[in-house]
């Protein structure tokens, strides 16, 4: 079984996934628009260039998302996408990259369980936690 976050955007999915590709040192493996699907002729023309499905692979992890269609977008709340890293250096790199033009809600710092832990909301409205646990 695989459990993957699926993020929803209000027309910014392509820009967000290109940002995440850079921040997470990942690779976009799918970026499909509504206009390139068999249902395109049934969709309003204004959504044809929006993303119906995006897939990004970073290491052995997968992040997916899309642009909500036709007025169905809801602001992200009640969760965080959590990234676990193996080094404080990598935690600092990822945190700095994702927080660009975003809002830091807890600065990256040492905690009782982690050499580095921090929280932020990125410029696309997605909440993140970066965690580098202490070794036992």
Buried (B, 14 or more C-beta within 10 A) or exposed (E): EEEEBEBBBBBBBBEBBBBBBEBBEBEBEEBEBBBEBEEBEEBEEEBBEBBBBBBBBBEEBBBBBBBBBEEEBEEBEEEBBEBEBEEBEBBBBBBBBBBEEBEEBEEBEEBEEBBBBBBBBBBBBBBBBBBBBEEE
